[in-house]
Amino acid sequence: MTMVCHRPEGLEQLEAQTNFTKKELQVLYRGFKNECPSGVVNEETFKQIYAQFFPHGDASTYAHYLFNAFDTTQTGSVKFEDFVTALSILLRGTVHEKLRWTFNLYDINKDGYINKEEMMDIVKAIYDMMGKYTYPVLKEDTPRQHVDVFFQKMDKNKDGIVTLDEFLESCQEDDNIMRSLQLFQNVM
């Protein structure tokens, strides 16, 4: 049985398409190849890797949503190029790029807006990922309360859905969100 390997496009091309230097891309590639020797990662492997960061909870559902956001071509696998492009946006992208990427993560069915069910699925997945050991201990209705607050803030025209424009506008008006977008600016 032979393993099909994927070789990424040239580093020069990736350097031009991302906010990483050639040296940073080399470091990222070594780490990616170490975890994914074939050069691609499927959803199951992605979930296993992600679960290591959240040993007290069940990260599988959130990892599923995250994997779909990384797998922009919907092929069922994430290549190094997909991974590094998303990482570039999340770590060094503009505010608009980061918010657009986050909106895409929350828009689970990719219909161009976020409804309450999608947001509820995301919030529940985050709570599952954090595990039972959160403090203070979460009440059963806490996810619904967070979704209600999200929609009060984001759904400007009160039509029950959040569009990309509403999401961008609301996030840019929120100092806490804007500060959190800057947290990982200098990670690498």
C-alpha angles and dihedrals in degrees: 000000000000125000117228109227127201121215115201123237116265119302090234090059092047090047089055092047097046140043093248130104122235090256092051090049090052091052091047091048093052090052092046093049090047091058095033110030092179091062093243133075125212124208096263093053090045090054092049092050093045093047090063089069093054107040095161097055144039107265096172098101095045090045088053091055091044092049090053090052090052092045094070093165092050093231095138092247137074118224123202089258091056091047097048093044092055092043090051091054094045096046104031109008126117119269089256092052092049093048093046090051091049091048088053090052091052094044091079098174093042095232094135100260141062118241127191094260092055092047090047090052091051094046092048090049090052091050091048090050093051090053136212094300098076118129123254094032109248122243120229094253096047095101091053090050091052091049091049091051090047092053094044088056101036107032096079097175094039095233095136096255134081116223124203090255092052090047093050093046095046095046093049090052092054115085093197093055092046091051092048091053089060096051097093097036094114102031096121 
